[in-house]
Every structure is written in structure tokens, then in C-alpha cells.
């Protein structure tokens, strides 16, 4: 294994940028020091879409959401997630 090069302390971002422009992160990476990390507060990236849903369906969703005490758009995401997981299990 290649000897690791010590990463210097940088005085500013320009100095750090210059260092990494001329050095590979792989020269300073030791997989034996890797650790499993969880990010419990990380929120997934979302994307807005436009979706036409019949009025009666939206009304029914709002009734269900009210009973479950969640916003109806959150309930739509919950239902979609459940159905997507179900379908993915079917196709392997």
C-alpha cells in the first residue's frame, strides 16, 4: 500500500483548493479507518410535479388524511411509497 501523505492545515479555501487540484484524495484515503455513519435528519431531494387527480379522489384523500391527522399531500406520498414498494417486490 502506498504511504499516506499528510494533509496540511489550510489557512484559507484558496490554499485548500490549490492542494486538492494537485493531489488525489486517493493518496490520502485509508479504507481501514472508514466507519458506518447514519444521517437520520437528512431529507431526500424532492421534485414538484403536476398531477391531475379527479376532485372526488382528492376529497376522499382529504377525509382519510383528516382521520389520520396528516396533510393530504403527505398521505398521497405515503400511499405512493407503499404501492411502489409492493410492486417492486413483485418484479424482484
N, C-alpha and C positions, 0 to 999 in steps of 0.2 A: 504494500500500500504506500502511496505517495505521502511524504511528510507534509503535515498540515502547516500552512503558513499562518502566522498570527495576524488577526485582523486588527489594524491600528484603531486608536481612538481618533475620531474625526472632530475637527474644530467647527466645521460647518457642512452644509449639504453639498456645496461645490467640491469640497475635498473628498467627500464620500463618493460623489458621482464620478469623479476622476478615478478613484481607486477601483470601483466596480467596472468602469469602462475598460480598464486594463488588466483585470483579474477575474478569474472564473470563480463563481460560487462553489463549483465542484472541487476546487482546490482547498476549500475550507469546510467541506461537508463531511461529517463523521456519522454514518447511519447508526453506529452503536450507541450514540448519545440521543437518538431520537426517542420521543415519548408520545404516547397517545394523548390527545388533547380533545376535550369537548368544548363546544361553544354553545351553551344552552340558550343564550339570548339572541343568537343570530337569526335574523328573519330572512326567509327566502326572497329572492328577487321576484317581484310581481310585474305583470303586464296587464294593462287595461285592454279590454276587448268590448266590442259592441255586439250584443246578442239579442235577437228578437224573441221574446217569450210571450205566449198568449196571456192576456190580462187575467183570466181565471186561474192560470197556473201561478202567477205572481201573487194573487190574492190568497191562494191556498198556501203558498210558501210563507207569506206573512203571518197567517194564522198559526202554522206549525212553529215558525220561529218565535212567535209570541209565547206559545206554550212552553217552548224550550228555553225561553229567556235569552235568546241570541239574536243579533241582527239578521235579517233575512238574507242579505248577501253572504254573510258568513255561513249560514245554513246551506246555501247553494254550493259553496266551496266544500263543505263537509260532505254533502251528498255526492258531488263530483268525485272527490277523493275516494270515497268508499266504493263507488262504482268502477272507477279506474283500477283500483287495487283488485277488485273482484274479477274484472275482465282480464287483467294481466296474469292472474293466477291460472285462468282457463287456457291461455295461449302458451303458458310455460315460462 
